[in-house]
């Protein structure tokens, strides 16, 4: 979920910040074709690296501690061929260069995923001004915790206890992009034997604040991200969604999907309505960039054992099922990929990505929930434990 005119304005991380380590001769070792040496660097005094997780059933997930990003995710297709199903870059330089190759590919987003209206929250009667990095279409919102200065561009401390688990930890200082409280966040990635990528995001704070973390992987299950991905078939277990205005901000309404292009209660090819110009929501977003109200969340509790969404490629046969304890999922269909200067950026494998190449499935509290009192609360107080769980299970059919 992204607005190029907003999230990537103004602030760049200069390539000069990167100090390459002396490991350029490391052999390419990942199934996805990545060279781990291309991720060995130092950014703002902290070392970055590529961490490789594997199981015994052909799944490999490569993650960098720069932004807690899933760089590649390989699973077998219907013919047993190892297939990388996420978008990204093949080096740390491009991930860190927010001026020339801006992206939120695969990142662990914090402190608050999605948008906060005008970048303002109220705690104990005090209005707190956050970074207003999302300025598209006249907006002044805070998007993804500050975007280029948010957690997706911080270096996490990493601990890999075994071949299937990676633990990333980050301390966000009081006042980080305006957010109150020092927050200690921990994200645990685990590959399960059934080819599930399980992600648990936890956090504590020393002052009341808002926390809403997510994973921002861009999924292309076809195995060829040089082509559009609108042939993929989407299912969302949701009777309602939250409409947005022309600045991508939720209006506060909750509307039924019945009779609209937002109805994915039966598996439906994205191509059916992704370019629908007669419906204001798809017209304004140039596709889908919306929050669905999950049926798996009831009475203040999410059922993370029941499928909340799925994605299927009729080309590769790869089937992705999503599970979460969160009330919402943001479905973003890469509406700004391949548009403007983005069209010329080279990604993994030397490819350029077209519009609608992929789908993001972001578990979350509803957008702008700090200012929508009837929605599930993102507020966390000292002594409380924030915990968000999302799992992506891969199979073939």
C-alpha positions in Angstrom: 0.0 0.0 0.0 1.8 3.1 -1.2 1.4 6.6 -2.7 4.7 7.5 -4.5 3.9 11.2 -4.4 3.7 11.0 -0.6 5.8 8.3 1.0 8.9 8.9 -1.0 9.0 12.8 -0.9 11.8 14.9 0.4 14.1 12.5 2.2 16.7 10.2 0.7 19.3 8.0 2.2 22.5 8.8 0.3 24.4 5.9 -1.2 27.5 7.3 0.7 26.0 6.1 3.9 26.8 2.6 2.8 30.2 1.2 3.7 30.7 -2.1 1.8 32.3 -4.9 3.8 35.2 -6.9 2.4 33.1 -9.9 1.5 32.3 -9.2 -2.1 33.8 -12.5 -3.2 31.3 -14.6 -1.3 29.7 -17.2 -3.4 26.0 -16.9 -4.4 24.4 -19.4 -2.1 20.6 -18.8 -2.0 18.1 -20.8 -4.0 16.5 -17.5 -5.0 19.8 -16.4 -6.6 20.8 -13.8 -4.1 24.5 -13.1 -3.2 24.6 -12.6 0.6 27.7 -10.4 0.2 25.5 -7.8 -1.6 23.8 -7.3 1.8 27.0 -7.0 3.9 27.3 -3.3 4.8 27.2 -0.7 7.5 24.4 1.9 7.7 24.4 4.6 10.3 27.0 2.6 12.2 25.1 -0.7 12.3 25.9 -3.8 10.3 23.5 -5.2 7.8 23.4 -8.8 6.5 21.2 -11.3 4.7 19.8 -14.1 6.8 18.7 -17.4 5.2 15.9 -19.5 6.6 15.1 -23.0 5.1 13.0 -26.0 5.8 13.0 -29.6 4.5 10.2 -29.0 2.0 11.8 -26.7 -0.5 11.0 -23.4 1.2 13.7 -20.7 1.6 13.2 -17.2 3.0 15.9 -14.6 2.8 15.6 -11.6 5.2 17.8 -8.5 5.8 17.9 -6.8 9.1 17.7 -3.5 7.2 14.0 -2.7 7.8 13.3 -6.3 8.7 12.6 -7.0 5.0 11.7 -10.2 3.4 14.0 -10.1 0.3 13.1 -13.4 -1.3 10.6 -16.2 -0.6 11.0 -19.4 -2.5 8.4 -22.2 -2.6 7.9 -25.0 -5.1 5.3 -24.5 -7.9 3.0 -27.1 -9.3 5.9 -28.8 -11.1 8.2 -28.7 -8.1 10.2 -25.7 -9.5 11.6 -23.4 -6.8 9.8 -20.1 -7.4 10.5 -16.7 -5.8 7.2 -15.1 -5.0 8.0 -11.7 -3.6 9.3 -8.5 -5.2 12.5 -6.8 -4.1 16.1 -5.8 -4.9 19.2 -8.0 -4.9 21.4 -5.6 -3.0 21.4 -3.5 0.2 22.4 -0.3 -1.8 19.1 -0.1 -3.6 17.0 -0.8 -0.5 18.8 2.0 1.4 18.7 4.5 -1.5 15.3 6.1 -0.9 16.0 8.9 -3.4 16.6 6.7 -6.5 14.9 3.4 -5.7 12.3 4.1 -3.0 10.5 1.0 -1.8 8.8 -0.6 1.2 9.4 -4.1 -0.3 9.0 -6.8 2.3 9.5 -4.5 5.2 8.5 -4.7 8.8 6.4 -1.5 9.1 6.2 0.4 12.3 5.5 2.3 14.5 2.2 2.6 12.8 1.4 0.9 9.5 -1.0 2.6 7.0 -2.2 6.2 7.4 -3.0 8.5 10.2 -5.2 11.5 9.2 -3.2 14.8 9.1 -0.5 12.9 11.1 -2.3 13.8 14.4 -3.2 11.6 17.4 -4.7 12.6 20.7 -3.4 11.2 24.0 -4.8 12.4 27.4 -6.3 15.4 25.7 -3.0 16.5 24.1 -2.8 16.6 20.3 0.5 15.1 19.0 1.8 16.0 15.6 3.5 13.1 13.7 5.6 13.3 10.6 3.5 14.2 7.6 5.2 12.2 4.9 2.2 11.3 2.7 1.3 14.4 0.7 -0.3 13.0 -2.4 -3.5 14.7 -3.7 -3.2 17.4 -1.1 -2.9 15.1 1.9 -0.8 15.7 5.0 -1.0 12.2 6.5 1.5 10.1 8.4 2.0 6.9 6.4 3.8 3.8 7.6 5.3 5.5 10.7 7.1 8.2 8.6 8.0 6.1 5.6 11.6 6.9 4.7 12.4 7.8 8.3 10.3 5.0 9.8 11.2 1.5 10.9 11.4 0.1 7.3 14.7 2.1 7.0 16.2 1.2 10.4 18.8 -1.5 11.1 17.4 -4.1 13.5 19.6 -6.3 15.9 19.4 -9.8 14.6 19.6 -13.2 16.2 19.2 -16.5 14.2 19.0 -19.3 16.7 18.5 -22.0 14.0 17.8 -22.6 10.3 14.1 -21.8 10.6 14.0 -18.8 12.9 15.1 -15.2 12.9 14.5 -12.7 15.7 14.8 -9.0 14.9 14.8 -6.3 17.7 14.5 -2.6 17.4 14.4 0.2 20.0 12.5 3.2 18.8 13.2 6.3 20.9 10.6 8.6 22.5 9.6 11.2 19.8 10.6 9.0 16.9 8.7 10.7 14.0 6.7 12.4 16.7 5.4 9.2 18.3 5.5 9.3 22.1 7.3 6.7 24.2 10.4 4.6 23.9 9.2 1.4 22.2 11.1 -1.9 22.1 9.8 -4.0 19.2 10.6 -7.7 18.4 9.7 -9.5 15.2 10.1 -13.3 15.0 10.1 -14.9 11.6 9.7 -18.7 11.6 9.4 -21.2 8.7 7.1 -24.1 9.6 7.3 -27.6 8.1 4.1 -27.0 6.1 5.7 -24.1 4.1 4.2 -21.4 6.3 6.1 -18.2 7.0 4.9 -17.3 10.5 5.5 -13.7 11.7 5.0 -12.6 15.3 5.4 -8.8 16.0 5.6 -7.7 19.7 6.2 -4.4 21.4 6.2 -2.6 24.7 6.4 1.1 25.6 7.3 3.3 28.5 4.6 5.9 27.5 1.2 5.6 26.1 1.5 5.5 22.3 0.0 3.8 19.2 1.4 0.7 17.6 0.3 -1.1 14.5 2.9 -3.3 12.8 2.7 -5.2 9.6 4.7 -7.1 7.0 4.7 -5.4 3.6 5.7 -8.2 1.2 4.6 -7.8 -2.4 3.4 -11.2 -3.6 3.6 -12.3 -7.3 2.8 -16.0 -7.3 3.2 -16.4 -11.1 6.9 -16.7 -11.0 7.5 -13.9 -13.6 7.2 -10.4 -12.1 8.1 -8.8 -15.5 4.4 -9.2 -16.3 1.3 -7.9 -14.7 -0.2 -10.1 -12.0 -3.8 -9.2 -12.3 -4.5 -12.8 -13.4 -4.1 -13.9 -9.7 -7.2 -14.9 -7.9 -8.0 -13.2 -4.6 -10.3 -14.3 -1.7 -11.0 -12.0 1.3 -13.1 -13.4 4.2 -14.9 -10.0 4.8 -18.5 -8.8 4.5 -17.4 -5.2 4.9 -14.7 -2.7 4.0 -13.7 0.8 5.0 -14.1 3.3 2.1 -11.4 5.9 1.5 -11.4 9.4 0.1 -9.2 10.8 -2.8 -6.2 11.1 -0.4 -6.5 7.3 0.5 -7.8 8.2 4.0 -10.6 6.2 5.5 -13.8 8.2 5.8 -14.9 6.5 9.0 -17.6 4.5 7.3 -17.9 0.7 7.2 -19.7 -0.4 4.1 -20.8 -3.8 2.8 -18.9 -5.4 -0.1 -22.2 -6.9 -1.4 -22.8 -5.7 -5.0 -19.5 -3.9 -5.3 -16.0 -4.6 -6.8 -14.9 -5.0 -3.2 -16.6 -8.4 -2.9 -14.0 -11.2 -2.8 -16.0 -13.5 -0.6 -15.7 -15.9 -3.5 -12.3 -16.3 -5.2 -12.2 -13.7 -8.0 -9.5 -12.8 -10.6 -8.2 -9.3 -9.8 -8.5 -8.4 -13.5 -12.3 -8.4 -13.2 -12.5 -5.0 -11.5 -8.9 -3.8 -10.9 -9.3 -1.2 -13.7 -13.0 -0.4 -13.0 -13.5 3.3 -13.7 -17.2 3.3 -12.8 -16.6 2.7 -9.1 -15.0 5.6 -7.1 -12.9 3.4 -4.9 -11.0 1.6 -7.7 -10.9 4.7 -9.8 -9.4 6.9 -7.1 -6.8 4.2 -6.2 -6.0 3.0 -9.7 -6.8 -0.4 -8.5 -7.2 -1.8 -5.0 -5.6 -0.1 -2.0 -8.2 -0.6 0.8 -8.8 -2.1 4.2 -11.2 -5.1 4.5 -13.0 -5.8 7.8 -12.2 -9.4 8.5 -14.9 -11.8 9.5 -12.3 -13.7 11.5 -12.2 -10.8 14.0 -15.2 -10.9 16.4 -15.8 -9.4 19.9 -12.4 -7.9 20.1 -10.5 -11.0 19.2 -9.0 -12.3 16.0 -9.1 -16.0 14.9 -5.7 -16.7 13.5 -6.5 -20.3 12.8 -9.1 -19.5 10.1 -8.1 -18.3 6.6 -8.8 -14.6 6.4 -7.6 -14.2 2.8 -5.9 -16.1 0.0 -4.2 -15.6 -3.3 -3.8 -18.1 -6.2 -1.8 -18.2 -9.4 -3.4 -20.2 -12.3 0.0 -20.1 -14.0 2.2 -21.6 -11.3 -0.4 -23.3 -9.2 1.0 -21.7 -6.1 -1.7 -21.0 -3.4 -1.2 -18.6 -0.5 -3.4 -18.6 2.5 -3.3 -15.9 5.1 -4.1 -16.0 8.8 -4.0 -13.2 11.4 -5.3 -12.1 14.8 -5.8 -8.5 13.4 -9.2 -7.0 12.5 -8.2 -5.8 9.0 -6.2 -6.6 5.9 -5.0 -3.9 3.5 -5.0 -5.3 -0.1 -2.7 -3.2 -2.3 -2.3 -4.2 -5.9 1.0 -2.3 -6.8 -0.9 0.5 -8.4 2.2 2.7 -8.7 4.6 0.1 -9.9 5.8 0.8 -13.4 4.4 4.3 -13.3 6.6 7.4 -14.0 10.2 7.1 -12.9 9.4 3.8 -11.2 9.1 2.1 -14.6 12.9 2.4 -15.1 14.1 1.0 -11.8 15.9 -2.4 -12.1 14.9 -5.0 -9.5 15.9 -8.6 -8.6 17.1 -10.6 -11.6 17.5 -7.4 -13.7 13.8 -7.0 -14.1 11.6 -4.0 -14.4 8.2 -4.3 -12.7 4.9 -3.2 -14.5 1.8 -1.8 -12.9 -0.4 -4.3 -11.0 2.5 -6.8 -10.8 1.8 -8.0 -7.3 -0.5 -8.0 -4.3 0.3 -6.9 -0.7 -1.8 -8.5 2.1 -1.1 -6.4 5.1 -2.6 -7.4 8.5 -3.5 -4.4 10.6 -5.7 -2.2 12.7 -8.0 -0.2 10.4 -6.3 2.9 8.9 -6.5 6.0 11.1 -7.8 3.9 14.0 -6.3 6.3 16.6 -8.9 8.8 15.4 -11.8 6.4 14.9 -13.0 5.6 18.4 -15.4 2.8 17.3 -12.6 0.8 15.7 -10.2 -1.6 17.4 -7.8 0.5 19.4 -4.1 0.7 18.6 -3.3 2.5 21.9 -0.7 0.7 24.1 0.2 1.8 27.6 3.2 1.0 29.8 2.9 -2.5 31.2 0.9 -3.7 28.2 2.1 -6.1 25.6 1.4 -5.5 21.9 1.3 -8.7 19.8 0.3 -9.0 16.2 0.4 -12.4 14.4 0.3 -13.1 10.7 1.1 -16.3 8.8 1.4 -16.9 5.1 0.9 -20.6 4.2 2.0 -21.8 0.7 0.9 -24.9 -1.2 -0.1 -25.8 -4.7 -3.4 -26.8 -6.4 
